[in-house]
Each structure stands twice: as C-alpha cells, then as structure tokens.
C-alpha cells in the first residue's frame, strides 16, 4: 500500500510539472509577439513656447522621439493637472494655435506626446498672459465644414466679441452671405483637426462640443433647435451622417454612435480602444484606427460587425463606406472595397503628411492640404494644387467645391467649367467667407 502511494504521488507531481511546462510553451510565443519593444512611450516634449497671434496664441515645442501626435493641456488655474484641464488633441506637428483668448487673462499650458506605447509625462508648465488685440486686427474665421451640395458652410469666428461664435454661410449664385447661429453657450473647439463643428450632408443639422457636452442643432421653422447627446469631456473627433440622424464621437479612445429614434437619441458603443475614426454618409459604417491598423465596423441593428481593412492612420471614408484614405509609412494610401477584402493603392503627393487626407463623399477625389488627386483609369492621378494654400479642407459630394482654412480665414474654391488648362478640373479663384 505504501509503495502504491509513493507511485501515485510521483505520478501526480510528474503530471503537474509536465502540464505547467506544456502551458508555458503554448503561451511563450504570444509573450514574444507582444514584447515591450513594439510599444514605445515617447519622450516628454520640451521647450514649450508661445507667441501672440491675433486674439490667440501660437504654441510650439521640440519634437519628441517616437511621437505619433501631441496634446496641449490648458487651464486658467496654476498647477495644471490633466483631470482639471481642457485640451487640444491629436496635433500632428510641433505647433498649434489656441484661438480667441480673453485679453489680460492668464493661461497655463503643458504638452505631452503619444506613441504606440501610450502618452508621455507632461512637460513643465508654461505661463502666458493674453494680450489685447489691436482694433485693426481682422476677426479670425476658422474650421469650416461643407454640406454635400457645397452650398452651405459652417465655421467658427471671434467676430462676435471675446468668444467663438458659430456662423452659417449660404451660397446664392456665387454670393456668400453669413449669419450667426444663435447659441446660449460658448463654443470651444478642443481639437481643430477633428472635433470642430460639423454639418450634415443635407445642411439641416450641426454637431459640436461645448463645455464638455456633445450637442446637435437641427434646422426647423423656428431656427436651430438644440439637443444634448452626451457628455464629451475627452472628445477628440466627432462626425454626423448626411441626413443628420446619426452622430458619432471618440471620447477617451471609445467610439460611440447615437441614432435618432423619433424624438430620442439611442447610443451604442462601437469600439473601446480606438485612436481615430470616420463616419460614412449613411451613418451605418465606421472606419477606425486601432494601433497601426484600420478596421471597418458595420451596424447590424443589434450589434456592430468588425473586419480588418489594412494598415494606416487618420482615416476618412466616403459616403457609401466603400472607399477609405489614410496615412501609411509617410504616404497617402487608398483602400477600395472588393467583396470581402480591400484593394490597396498608393496616392502620390509632392508633399505628404503634414495634414491628414480627406476623401470626397463620392470617393473619387482625395485632398491633402492644398493638393488634389483624382481616381481614373484604375489609378490615382496627382493633379497638383487646387489653390495657393489650404488647411483642414471640407469637400462637397462630387469633389467640385472645397471649403478650407488659410491664414486665419475661411475660403471656398470651386471647380471651373473651363477645361483649357488640360486637367480634369480647373479651379476658380477662391472666395473668402466673411462673418
């Protein structure tokens, strides 16, 4: 009996050791695959500086190694902390502008860098006291969004004294007239490249952020009625469908979509660990960036189905949801849906990657800064600049009208009927949209 007991004990010990070794051998490859060398936290940016620019301030800092983007945190209280500050997020360059500051008020700034391994520690605090704006200084107009037909533009301007106001400009035979959309709150754009006010394709709804809230205004017989959709304290991008019935937003790496059902809005979670996204025109598809890869989420009524597209950052999607453009390896790439897979092609630009690419709603044109590429004969053709300078372009459905920001002003430029220049499109002189 004692002998059998010893045999049983040794057998159990041998099985335990063997099982433990076997488990470790199965998990080892994943540990190697997800090694720390693939996830690098950037160094903390330094040399944060500020220079007055109109009613705002130009902020700049030193480049941080391994940074994908930068974030400026700001407050009017000394001893700035993340939890009690506002932010300008997802800045691709080592400078940005903070607009419409209150004269003689003190502002405190810190900057961080974010890479594949997460966010760096914050820089030292920088103190800036806003100066008085010269009476001769023209008002700043910035961050346009264009309707599908290209005849309605919304934008922000400080023309209405010490804060940003929301304006709508309407095209009447080439003459643009602007008016204020009355709001009972101050609008603060926390991320110029993604979370600025956005107009629906039909021009009848607007979404924007104010004081940590995501709001929608819908045009009706009495003006622009307001609905609060959700808290949005960490929002870095927002979007709205062409008919204004769906709104999407990215808040602290989570993508949400809210859809209107009669007079209520129903919200669902799309994805929990995203860096960026773009909403299709019908609001049923979301292309999003997770790590270095792009994925497509499709609304199936009760859930979102997910599939891989390819590699890339800063995606935008066409209205139909069948074409996507993004950055990849310091170049612009295009993805076209082909059954259950996506065909990838490169898009050549003489200067790349200072600004994220924007695809037209019909998917046949890509705008990157002030340059344009069009799709034809099964390839992308670089048509060069469509205007002298352009930041944050917003494009009509057919790609024949663009609203953009340049030198603190908003312009609209239209494709000309004159084809004598030898390109598929010639462009008229840009028109400045004035408050």
Order of alpha helices (4+ residues) and beta strands (2+ residues): alpha-beta-beta-beta-beta-beta-beta-beta-beta-beta-beta-beta-beta-beta-beta-beta-beta-beta-beta-beta-beta-beta-beta-beta-beta-beta-beta-beta-beta-beta-beta-beta-beta-beta-beta-beta-beta-beta
